[in-house]
Structures are given as C-alpha cells and as structure tokens.
Amino acid sequence: MGSNTGIDLRVDPDKCQGHARCSALAPELFQLDEFGNARERLRSCFDPALIERAYVARANCPEEAIIVSER
C-alpha cells in the first residue's frame, strides 16, 4: 500500500448478525445500531493505523459482513 492509498469501508447489513467484534476491535470505524448490528462510522479512510484496524475487524467478522476496498 502506498502512502496516499486509502480504503472504502462498508458493512453489509444483510450479512451482519450483531456479533459486535468489529466495534470492539475498531470503535473508531464501527458503531452498533439499536438492534446491535454494525454500521460504519467512516465510509473512507486514509489513516494507516485505522486501515490496519479495518482489516483486523474484517478478518474477525464471522459473517464476512465487512467490505474493505482499496482506493
């Protein structure tokens, strides 16, 4: 990843089952709705530390509901 590289971040609401691992691992990036399902706080990110946390959250999502796309 280059220094100007960022990501687009999305949670697929049809796949999310409310395990809340993403919000526990990266509360800066994910929040829970009134039903306990995750939603993204940011749609785009360029901070390398947060990008790393997004990938960790994606790897820990049992439903594979987190979509991380490089820009």
C-alpha positions as CSV (number, residue, x, y, z in Angstrom):
1,M,0.0,0.0,0.0
2,G,1.4,3.4,-0.9
3,S,1.3,6.4,1.4
4,N,-1.6,8.0,-0.5
5,T,-3.6,4.8,-0.5
6,G,-6.9,4.7,1.3
7,I,-9.8,2.4,1.7
8,D,-13.6,2.4,1.3
9,L,-15.4,0.7,4.2
10,R,-18.8,-0.9,4.2
11,V,-20.8,-3.2,6.4
12,D,-23.3,-5.4,4.5
13,P,-26.5,-5.1,6.6
14,D,-27.9,-8.4,5.1
15,K,-24.9,-10.4,6.4
16,C,-24.3,-8.7,9.8
17,Q,-25.7,-10.7,12.7
18,G,-24.6,-8.4,15.5
19,H,-21.6,-10.3,16.9
20,A,-20.1,-6.8,17.6
21,R,-16.5,-7.9,17.1
22,C,-15.8,-5.1,14.7
23,S,-17.0,-2.4,17.1
24,A,-14.9,-4.0,19.9
25,L,-11.8,-4.1,17.7
26,A,-12.2,-0.7,15.9
27,P,-14.8,1.5,17.7
28,E,-13.5,4.5,15.6
29,L,-14.7,2.7,12.5
30,F,-17.8,0.9,13.5
31,Q,-20.9,1.6,15.7
32,L,-23.8,-0.5,16.6
33,D,-27.4,0.4,15.8
34,E,-30.4,0.0,18.1
35,F,-30.6,-3.7,17.2
36,G,-26.9,-4.4,17.8
37,N,-25.9,-4.6,14.2
38,A,-22.8,-2.8,13.0
39,R,-22.7,0.2,10.8
40,E,-19.6,2.0,9.5
41,R,-18.7,5.4,11.1
42,L,-16.5,6.3,8.2
43,R,-17.0,5.4,4.5
44,S,-13.5,6.3,3.5
45,C,-10.2,6.3,5.4
46,F,-6.6,7.2,4.7
47,D,-5.1,6.8,8.2
48,P,-2.7,3.8,8.1
49,A,-3.5,2.8,11.7
50,L,-7.2,2.8,11.1
51,I,-6.8,1.0,7.8
52,E,-4.9,-1.8,9.7
53,R,-7.8,-1.9,12.2
54,A,-10.3,-2.2,9.4
55,Y,-8.5,-5.3,8.0
56,V,-8.3,-6.8,11.5
57,A,-12.0,-6.2,12.0
58,R,-12.8,-7.7,8.6
59,A,-10.7,-10.8,9.4
60,N,-12.6,-11.3,12.7
61,C,-16.1,-10.9,11.3
62,P,-17.7,-14.4,11.5
63,E,-20.3,-13.4,8.9
64,E,-17.8,-11.8,6.5
65,A,-20.1,-8.7,6.5
66,I,-17.2,-6.1,6.4
67,I,-16.2,-5.0,2.9
68,V,-12.8,-3.2,2.6
69,S,-11.9,-1.9,-0.8
70,E,-8.6,-0.2,-1.6
71,R,-8.8,3.2,-3.3
